[in-house]
């Protein structure tokens, strides 16, 4: 008799479902990483604070699959990084 969780579902089915959800999450993360352009460390930290490249672009109402929006997002993150680095060095505009 297979092990159950007390609700009638078998333990092997639960494990397979968990593995499938984990694999789906890993594939989505991998896909998002491929969308992101090369970024400096400072730019990467900024993007990471937004939850990743896709969410960064979406927060500025940009489409992560549109080439012109990707360029605009890169410009935005570059300016944010420059501002952050200027503030860190004590400079100002």
C-alpha positions in Angstrom: 0.0 0.0 0.0 1.5 3.4 -1.0 2.2 6.0 1.6 -0.4 8.8 1.8 -0.6 12.2 3.4 -3.8 11.3 5.1 -5.9 13.1 2.5 -5.7 10.3 0.0 -2.8 11.6 -2.2 0.1 9.4 -2.5 3.5 10.6 -1.4 5.2 9.8 -4.7 2.6 11.9 -6.5 3.4 14.8 -4.2 7.1 14.5 -4.8 6.7 14.4 -8.5 4.5 17.5 -8.4 7.1 19.3 -6.2 9.8 18.4 -8.6 7.8 19.7 -11.6 7.1 23.0 -9.8 10.8 23.4 -9.0 11.8 22.6 -12.6 9.3 25.2 -13.9 10.6 27.9 -11.5 14.2 27.1 -12.6 13.3 27.4 -16.3 11.5 30.7 -15.7 14.6 32.0 -13.8 16.9 30.8 -16.6 14.7 32.5 -19.2 14.7 35.8 -17.4 18.5 35.7 -17.0 18.9 35.2 -20.8 16.7 38.4 -21.4 19.0 40.6 -19.2 21.8 42.4 -21.0 25.4 42.5 -19.6 25.4 44.7 -16.5 28.0 46.1 -14.2 28.0 45.1 -10.6 26.2 48.3 -9.6 23.7 47.9 -12.3 23.1 44.3 -11.3 22.5 45.2 -7.7 19.9 47.8 -8.8 18.1 45.4 -11.0 18.2 42.7 -8.3 16.5 45.1 -5.9 13.6 45.2 -8.4 13.4 41.4 -8.5 15.2 40.9 -11.7 15.5 42.3 -15.2 11.9 41.6 -16.3 10.4 43.2 -13.2 12.8 46.2 -13.5 11.6 46.9 -17.0 8.0 46.3 -16.1 8.3 48.8 -13.3 9.1 51.5 -15.9 6.3 50.2 -18.1 8.7 48.7 -20.6 8.3 45.3 -22.3 11.2 42.9 -21.6 10.8 41.4 -25.1 10.9 44.6 -27.1 14.4 45.5 -28.3 13.9 49.3 -28.0 12.5 48.9 -24.5 15.5 46.8 -23.5 17.8 49.6 -24.7 15.7 52.1 -22.8 15.9 49.9 -19.7 19.7 49.7 -20.1 19.9 53.5 -20.3 17.8 53.9 -17.2 19.8 51.4 -15.1 23.1 53.0 -16.3 21.9 56.4 -15.2 20.7 55.0 -11.8 24.1 53.3 -11.3 26.0 56.5 -12.2 23.9 58.4 -9.7 24.5 55.8 -7.1 28.2 55.8 -7.7 28.3 59.6 -7.6 26.5 59.6 -4.2 28.9 57.0 -2.9 31.9 59.1 -3.8 30.4 62.2 -2.2 30.0 64.0 -5.5 27.0 65.8 -6.7 25.5 67.2 -9.8 
